[in-house]
Amino acid sequence: MSARGILLGTVETAKLPALLAATGPHAKPGLLYGPSGPGNLGGPPAEQRMYPPLRSAEEAARIWQVSEELTGTAFVAAT
């Protein structure tokens, strides 16, 4: 719970969706995992609806490119 009484995730739980996606035995490629609580702000990790820009191959490619530019890292895309 945040200082304002809002149910939010913590620093410790923020990593859980990424860990589930990367190592979960039932995790499926190409899906988005995030918190499953109200407003997706906290709670255990679960499959989430893909954000609209990521549903378009062109938009997803653009976001991928911007991510690489902002982080200075070349990410290898899954095939």
MOPAC internal coordinates of N, CA, C and O (Angstrom, degrees):
PM7 1SCF
backbone

  N    0.0000 0     0.00 0     0.00 0    0    0    0
  C    1.4492 1     0.00 0     0.00 0    1    0    0
  C    1.5276 1   107.43 1     0.00 0    2    1    0
  O    1.2310 1   120.87 1   -42.89 1    3    2    1
  N    1.3150 1   115.93 1   137.11 1    3    2    1
  C    1.4604 1   120.39 1  -179.86 1    5    3    2
  C    1.5204 1   110.30 1   -77.08 1    6    5    3
  O    1.2310 1   120.88 1    -7.14 1    7    6    5
  N    1.3202 1   115.93 1   172.86 1    7    6    5
  C    1.4630 1   121.37 1   178.94 1    9    7    6
  C    1.5279 1   111.17 1   -62.78 1   10    9    7
  O    1.2310 1   120.15 1   156.22 1   11   10    9
  N    1.3264 1   117.33 1   -23.78 1   11   10    9
  C    1.4645 1   121.14 1   179.78 1   13   11   10
  C    1.5223 1   112.28 1   -92.54 1   14   13   11
  O    1.2310 1   120.16 1  -172.59 1   15   14   13
  N    1.3214 1   117.30 1     7.41 1   15   14   13
  C    1.4488 1   120.12 1   178.54 1   17   15   14
  C    1.5055 1   114.41 1    80.77 1   18   17   15
  O    1.2310 1   120.41 1  -163.30 1   19   18   17
  N    1.3291 1   116.81 1    16.70 1   19   18   17
  C    1.4599 1   121.36 1   179.33 1   21   19   18
  C    1.5323 1   107.83 1   -96.56 1   22   21   19
  O    1.2310 1   120.76 1   -44.06 1   23   22   21
  N    1.3109 1   116.15 1   135.94 1   23   22   21
  C    1.4558 1   121.25 1  -179.98 1   25   23   22
  C    1.5198 1   109.50 1   -72.85 1   26   25   23
  O    1.2310 1   120.44 1   -67.07 1   27   26   25
  N    1.3171 1   116.77 1   112.93 1   27   26   25
  C    1.4651 1   122.35 1  -178.94 1   29   27   26
  C    1.5116 1   109.89 1  -134.52 1   30   29   27
  O    1.2310 1   120.99 1   -17.63 1   31   30   29
  N    1.3288 1   115.72 1   162.37 1   31   30   29
  C    1.4465 1   120.43 1   173.09 1   33   31   30
  C    1.5227 1   109.84 1   -72.43 1   34   33   31
  O    1.2310 1   121.32 1    -8.17 1   35   34   33
  N    1.3181 1   115.08 1   171.83 1   35   34   33
  C    1.4577 1   121.40 1   179.53 1   37   35   34
  C    1.5259 1   109.66 1  -116.24 1   38   37   35
  O    1.2310 1   121.12 1    -7.76 1   39   38   37
  N    1.3078 1   115.46 1   172.24 1   39   38   37
  C    1.4629 1   119.90 1   175.85 1   41   39   38
  C    1.5288 1   108.88 1   -58.33 1   42   41   39
  O    1.2310 1   120.82 1   140.02 1   43   42   41
  N    1.3148 1   116.03 1   -39.98 1   43   42   41
  C    1.4635 1   120.44 1  -178.40 1   45   43   42
  C    1.5297 1   112.54 1   -66.79 1   46   45   43
  O    1.2310 1   119.84 1   144.05 1   47   46   45
  N    1.3320 1   117.90 1   -35.95 1   47   46   45
  C    1.4640 1   120.16 1  -176.80 1   49   47   46
  C    1.5297 1   113.08 1   -89.56 1   50   49   47
  O    1.2310 1   119.77 1   167.97 1   51   50   49
  N    1.3267 1   118.05 1   -12.03 1   51   50   49
  C    1.4699 1   121.27 1  -177.91 1   53   51   50
  C    1.5249 1   112.19 1   -61.19 1   54   53   51
  O    1.2310 1   120.19 1   151.33 1   55   54   53
  N    1.3088 1   117.25 1   -28.67 1   55   54   53
  C    1.4696 1   121.11 1  -177.87 1   57   55   54
  C    1.5215 1   113.60 1   -80.48 1   58   57   55
  O    1.2310 1   119.80 1   163.02 1   59   58   57
  N    1.3148 1   117.99 1   -16.98 1   59   58   57
  C    1.4584 1   121.18 1  -171.53 1   61   59   58
  C    1.5339 1   114.90 1   -60.69 1   62   61   59
  O    1.2310 1   118.39 1   137.44 1   63   62   61
  N    1.3340 1   120.67 1   -42.56 1   63   62   61
  C    1.4728 1   118.19 1   177.63 1   65   63   62
  C    1.5304 1   112.93 1   -60.42 1   66   65   63
  O    1.2310 1   120.06 1   139.10 1   67   66   65
  N    1.3298 1   117.50 1   -40.90 1   67   66   65
  C    1.4689 1   120.30 1   179.36 1   69   67   66
  C    1.5272 1   110.67 1   -66.51 1   70   69   67
  O    1.2310 1   120.47 1   140.25 1   71   70   69
  N    1.3296 1   116.72 1   -39.75 1   71   70   69
  C    1.4625 1   119.61 1   177.95 1   73   71   70
  C    1.5250 1   111.31 1   -65.00 1   74   73   71
  O    1.2310 1   120.67 1   138.72 1   75   74   73
  N    1.3214 1   116.33 1   -41.28 1   75   74   73
  C    1.4637 1   120.12 1   177.77 1   77   75   74
  C    1.5210 1   110.23 1   -61.47 1   78   77   75
  O    1.2310 1   120.53 1   133.04 1   79   78   77
  N    1.3263 1   116.59 1   -46.96 1   79   78   77
  C    1.4673 1   120.52 1  -178.62 1   81   79   78
  C    1.5276 1   111.37 1   -62.90 1   82   81   79
  O    1.2310 1   120.27 1   142.33 1   83   82   81
  N    1.3302 1   117.09 1   -37.67 1   83   82   81
  C    1.4614 1   120.68 1  -175.41 1   85   83   82
  C    1.5210 1   113.52 1   -83.21 1   86   85   83
  O    1.2310 1   119.92 1   148.41 1   87   86   85
  N    1.3232 1   117.75 1   -31.59 1   87   86   85
  C    1.4638 1   119.19 1  -171.03 1   89   87   86
  C    1.5229 1   114.75 1  -128.37 1   90   89   87
  O    1.2310 1   119.99 1   171.53 1   91   90   89
  N    1.3225 1   117.62 1    -8.47 1   91   90   89
  C    1.4679 1   119.99 1  -177.10 1   93   91   90
  C    1.5196 1   111.71 1   -64.30 1   94   93   91
  O    1.2310 1   119.88 1   -48.37 1   95   94   93
  N    1.3300 1   117.83 1   131.63 1   95   94   93
  C    1.4639 1   119.80 1  -177.92 1   97   95   94
  C    1.5306 1   113.34 1   -63.99 1   98   97   95
  O    1.2310 1   120.08 1   157.11 1   99   98   97
  N    1.3144 1   117.46 1   -22.89 1   99   98   97
  C    1.4622 1   120.20 1  -179.33 1  101   99   98
  C    1.5308 1   112.72 1  -107.66 1  102  101   99
  O    1.2310 1   120.49 1  -174.95 1  103  102  101
  N    1.3460 1   116.67 1     5.05 1  103  102  101
  C    1.4635 1   120.32 1   179.04 1  105  103  102
  C    1.5233 1   109.50 1   -66.45 1  106  105  103
  O    1.2310 1   121.22 1   -41.17 1  107  106  105
  N    1.3223 1   115.27 1   138.83 1  107  106  105
  C    1.4652 1   120.74 1  -177.26 1  109  107  106
  C    1.5326 1   110.01 1  -107.96 1  110  109  107
  O    1.2310 1   119.70 1   -43.78 1  111  110  109
  N    1.3282 1   118.17 1   136.22 1  111  110  109
  C    1.4626 1   120.90 1   178.34 1  113  111  110
  C    1.5254 1   110.97 1   -61.56 1  114  113  111
  O    1.2310 1   121.36 1   -33.36 1  115  114  113
  N    1.3248 1   115.01 1   146.64 1  115  114  113
  C    1.4554 1   120.23 1   175.39 1  117  115  114
  C    1.5105 1   115.19 1    82.24 1  118  117  115
  O    1.2310 1   120.09 1  -177.20 1  119  118  117
  N    1.3269 1   117.43 1     2.80 1  119  118  117
  C    1.4673 1   120.05 1   178.30 1  121  119  118
  C    1.5151 1   110.00 1  -103.27 1  122  121  119
  O    1.2310 1   121.13 1   -20.52 1  123  122  121
  N    1.3167 1   115.45 1   159.48 1  123  122  121
  C    1.4513 1   122.80 1   177.34 1  125  123  122
  C    1.5242 1   107.84 1  -102.70 1  126  125  123
  O    1.2310 1   120.63 1   -48.09 1  127  126  125
  N    1.3170 1   116.39 1   131.91 1  127  126  125
  C    1.4625 1   121.39 1   177.48 1  129  127  126
  C    1.5213 1   108.47 1  -116.10 1  130  129  127
  O    1.2310 1   120.71 1   -41.42 1  131  130  129
  N    1.3207 1   116.25 1   138.58 1  131  130  129
  C    1.4584 1   121.38 1   179.83 1  133  131  130
  C    1.5140 1   110.14 1  -159.82 1  134  133  131
  O    1.2310 1   120.08 1     1.11 1  135  134  133
  N    1.3309 1   117.46 1  -178.89 1  135  134  133
  C    1.4547 1   121.07 1   179.29 1  137  135  134
  C    1.5253 1   111.13 1   -62.06 1  138  137  135
  O    1.2310 1   120.28 1   -36.60 1  139  138  137
  N    1.3208 1   117.07 1   143.40 1  139  138  137
  C    1.4609 1   120.94 1  -175.75 1  141  139  138
  C    1.5253 1   113.83 1  -103.04 1  142  141  139
  O    1.2310 1   120.12 1  -175.71 1  143  142  141
  N    1.3238 1   117.38 1     4.29 1  143  142  141
  C    1.4618 1   120.43 1  -179.54 1  145  143  142
  C    1.5197 1   112.24 1   -76.36 1  146  145  143
  O    1.2310 1   120.69 1     1.13 1  147  146  145
  N    1.3324 1   116.29 1  -178.87 1  147  146  145
  C    1.4690 1   120.89 1  -179.77 1  149  147  146
  C    1.5297 1   111.64 1   -54.03 1  150  149  147
  O    1.2310 1   120.87 1   -51.31 1  151  150  149
  N    1.3102 1   115.94 1   128.69 1  151  150  149
  C    1.4607 1   120.60 1   179.79 1  153  151  150
  C    1.5149 1   113.30 1    68.43 1  154  153  151
  O    1.2310 1   119.96 1  -169.98 1  155  154  153
  N    1.3215 1   117.68 1    10.02 1  155  154  153
  C    1.4634 1   123.06 1  -177.24 1  157  155  154
  C    1.5236 1   112.04 1    56.11 1  158  157  155
  O    1.2310 1   120.83 1  -145.78 1  159  158  157
  N    1.3331 1   116.01 1    34.22 1  159  158  157
  C    1.4613 1   121.06 1  -178.94 1  161  159  158
  C    1.5178 1   113.03 1   -98.89 1  162  161  159
  O    1.2310 1   119.78 1   169.03 1  163  162  161
  N    1.2992 1   118.02 1   -10.97 1  163  162  161
  C    1.4604 1   122.83 1  -179.81 1  165  163  162
  C    1.5076 1   108.68 1  -168.66 1  166  165  163
  O    1.2310 1   120.82 1     1.53 1  167  166  165
  N    1.3040 1   116.03 1  -178.47 1  167  166  165
  C    1.4515 1   120.81 1   179.85 1  169  167  166
  C    1.5096 1   111.54 1    99.51 1  170  169  167
  O    1.2310 1   120.87 1    -8.42 1  171  170  169
  N    1.3347 1   115.95 1   171.58 1  171  170  169
  C    1.4680 1   119.71 1  -177.77 1  173  171  170
  C    1.5233 1   111.66 1   -66.26 1  174  173  171
  O    1.2310 1   120.27 1   -26.74 1  175  174  173
  N    1.3358 1   117.08 1   153.26 1  175  174  173
  C    1.4605 1   120.04 1  -179.78 1  177  175  174
  C    1.5197 1   111.57 1   -67.95 1  178  177  175
  O    1.2310 1   121.21 1   -34.00 1  179  178  177
  N    1.3168 1   115.30 1   146.00 1  179  178  177
  C    1.4598 1   121.87 1   179.06 1  181  179  178
  C    1.5254 1   108.47 1  -158.02 1  182  181  179
  O    1.2310 1   120.88 1   -13.09 1  183  182  181
  N    1.3292 1   115.91 1   166.91 1  183  182  181
  C    1.4642 1   120.39 1   175.52 1  185  183  182
  C    1.5237 1   108.64 1   -61.43 1  186  185  183
  O    1.2310 1   120.76 1   -39.95 1  187  186  185
  N    1.3391 1   116.16 1   140.05 1  187  186  185
  C    1.4566 1   122.32 1   179.22 1  189  187  186
  C    1.5184 1   109.58 1  -123.30 1  190  189  187
  O    1.2310 1   121.10 1   -20.39 1  191  190  189
  N    1.2962 1   115.49 1   159.61 1  191  190  189
  C    1.4615 1   120.12 1   172.93 1  193  191  190
  C    1.5172 1   109.03 1   -69.94 1  194  193  191
  O    1.2310 1   120.93 1   -44.15 1  195  194  193
  N    1.3035 1   115.83 1   135.85 1  195  194  193
  C    1.4576 1   120.37 1  -179.28 1  197  195  194
  C    1.5306 1   109.34 1   -67.13 1  198  197  195
  O    1.2310 1   120.43 1   -43.77 1  199  198  197
  N    1.3286 1   116.78 1   136.23 1  199  198  197
  C    1.4565 1   121.07 1   177.27 1  201  199  198
  C    1.5296 1   109.12 1   -59.54 1  202  201  199
  O    1.2310 1   119.76 1   -38.27 1  203  202  201
  N    1.3411 1   118.06 1   141.73 1  203  202  201
  C    1.4711 1   120.27 1  -176.35 1  205  203  202
  C    1.5295 1   114.72 1   -49.07 1  206  205  203
  O    1.2310 1   118.70 1   135.94 1  207  206  205
  N    1.3550 1   120.09 1   -44.06 1  207  206  205
  C    1.4722 1   117.78 1  -179.10 1  209  207  206
  C    1.5312 1   112.83 1   -62.71 1  210  209  207
  O    1.2310 1   120.32 1   153.84 1  211  210  209
  N    1.3248 1   116.99 1   -26.16 1  211  210  209
  C    1.4574 1   119.56 1  -177.92 1  213  211  210
  C    1.5243 1   112.47 1   -82.62 1  214  213  211
  O    1.2310 1   120.19 1   171.55 1  215  214  213
  N    1.3219 1   117.24 1    -8.45 1  215  214  213
  C    1.4632 1   120.49 1   177.97 1  217  215  214
  C    1.5223 1   111.33 1   -80.24 1  218  217  215
  O    1.2310 1   120.42 1   163.72 1  219  218  217
  N    1.3094 1   116.79 1   -16.28 1  219  218  217
  C    1.4666 1   122.46 1   179.00 1  221  219  218
  C    1.5310 1   107.86 1   -98.23 1  222  221  219
  O    1.2310 1   120.29 1   -52.06 1  223  222  221
  N    1.3270 1   117.06 1   127.94 1  223  222  221
  C    1.4631 1   121.02 1  -179.56 1  225  223  222
  C    1.5261 1   111.11 1   -59.23 1  226  225  223
  O    1.2310 1   120.34 1   141.22 1  227  226  225
  N    1.3384 1   116.95 1   -38.78 1  227  226  225
  C    1.4665 1   119.78 1  -179.36 1  229  227  226
  C    1.5278 1   111.38 1   -67.82 1  230  229  227
  O    1.2310 1   120.53 1   136.56 1  231  230  229
  N    1.3313 1   116.60 1   -43.44 1  231  230  229
  C    1.4633 1   120.22 1   179.47 1  233  231  230
  C    1.5252 1   110.80 1   -67.10 1  234  233  231
  O    1.2310 1   120.43 1   139.50 1  235  234  233
  N    1.3213 1   116.79 1   -40.50 1  235  234  233
  C    1.4599 1   120.54 1   178.55 1  237  235  234
  C    1.5294 1   110.41 1   -61.52 1  238  237  235
  O    1.2310 1   120.19 1   138.54 1  239  238  237
  N    1.3269 1   117.24 1   -41.46 1  239  238  237
  C    1.4669 1   121.30 1   178.32 1  241  239  238
  C    1.5212 1   110.67 1   -64.24 1  242  241  239
  O    1.2310 1   120.36 1   140.27 1  243  242  241
  N    1.3230 1   116.92 1   -39.73 1  243  242  241
  C    1.4668 1   120.56 1   178.74 1  245  243  242
  C    1.5298 1   110.53 1   -64.75 1  246  245  243
  O    1.2310 1   120.46 1   135.71 1  247  246  245
  N    1.3294 1   116.73 1   -44.29 1  247  246  245
  C    1.4700 1   120.65 1   179.24 1  249  247  246
  C    1.5227 1   109.96 1   -63.50 1  250  249  247
  O    1.2310 1   120.26 1   140.31 1  251  250  249
  N    1.3193 1   117.11 1   -39.69 1  251  250  249
  C    1.4641 1   121.90 1   177.43 1  253  251  250
  C    1.5291 1   109.97 1   -59.36 1  254  253  251
  O    1.2310 1   120.83 1   132.66 1  255  254  253
  N    1.3430 1   116.01 1   -47.34 1  255  254  253
  C    1.4656 1   120.89 1  -179.15 1  257  255  254
  C    1.5244 1   111.01 1   -62.81 1  258  257  255
  O    1.2310 1   120.06 1   135.36 1  259  258  257
  N    1.3164 1   117.49 1   -44.64 1  259  258  257
  C    1.4670 1   120.79 1   179.37 1  261  259  258
  C    1.5290 1   110.25 1   -63.11 1  262  261  259
  O    1.2310 1   120.14 1   140.72 1  263  262  261
  N    1.3302 1   117.33 1   -39.28 1  263  262  261
  C    1.4689 1   120.92 1   178.06 1  265  263  262
  C    1.5193 1   110.81 1   -60.85 1  266  265  263
  O    1.2310 1   120.83 1   137.40 1  267  266  265
  N    1.3350 1   116.02 1   -42.60 1  267  266  265
  C    1.4638 1   119.86 1   178.13 1  269  267  266
  C    1.5265 1   110.88 1   -63.77 1  270  269  267
  O    1.2310 1   120.45 1   137.20 1  271  270  269
  N    1.3264 1   116.74 1   -42.80 1  271  270  269
  C    1.4655 1   120.50 1  -179.55 1  273  271  270
  C    1.5262 1   111.13 1   -64.59 1  274  273  271
  O    1.2310 1   120.40 1   135.86 1  275  274  273
  N    1.3343 1   116.84 1   -44.14 1  275  274  273
  C    1.4601 1   120.32 1  -176.81 1  277  275  274
  C    1.5296 1   113.07 1   -69.77 1  278  277  275
  O    1.2310 1   120.66 1   148.74 1  279  278  277
  N    1.3307 1   116.34 1   -31.26 1  279  278  277
  C    1.4635 1   119.35 1  -178.34 1  281  279  278
  C    1.5222 1   112.85 1   -96.03 1  282  281  279
  O    1.2310 1   120.33 1   166.81 1  283  282  281
  N    1.3396 1   116.97 1   -13.19 1  283  282  281
  C    1.4581 1   120.09 1  -177.00 1  285  283  282
  C    1.5217 1   111.84 1    68.93 1  286  285  283
  O    1.2310 1   120.49 1  -154.71 1  287  286  285
  N    1.3286 1   116.67 1    25.29 1  287  286  285
  C    1.4618 1   122.56 1  -176.71 1  289  287  286
  C    1.5168 1   110.00 1  -126.53 1  290  289  287
  O    1.2310 1   120.75 1   -44.78 1  291  290  289
  N    1.3230 1   116.18 1   135.22 1  291  290  289
  C    1.4639 1   120.50 1   174.42 1  293  291  290
  C    1.5253 1   107.76 1   -90.84 1  294  293  291
  O    1.2310 1   120.55 1   -65.10 1  295  294  293
  N    1.3220 1   116.56 1   114.90 1  295  294  293
  C    1.4560 1   121.63 1   178.82 1  297  295  294
  C    1.5191 1   109.39 1   -90.04 1  298  297  295
  O    1.2310 1   120.41 1   -39.90 1  299  298  297
  N    1.3081 1   116.83 1   140.10 1  299  298  297
  C    1.4586 1   121.46 1   177.63 1  301  299  298
  C    1.5261 1   107.41 1   -89.64 1  302  301  299
  O    1.2310 1   120.82 1   -58.70 1  303  302  301
  N    1.3047 1   116.03 1   121.30 1  303  302  301
  C    1.4637 1   120.63 1  -179.48 1  305  303  302
  C    1.5178 1   110.11 1   -75.77 1  306  305  303
  O    1.2310 1   121.07 1   -38.94 1  307  306  305
  N    1.3230 1   115.56 1   141.06 1  307  306  305
  C    1.4599 1   120.70 1   175.57 1  309  307  306
  C    1.5209 1   108.85 1   -69.94 1  310  309  307
  O    1.2310 1   120.76 1   -36.50 1  311  310  309
  N    1.3119 1   116.16 1   143.50 1  311  310  309
  C    1.4628 1   119.48 1   178.91 1  313  311  310
  C    1.5045 1   110.69 1  -116.91 1  314  313  311
  O    1.2310 1   120.10 1   180.00 1  315  314  313

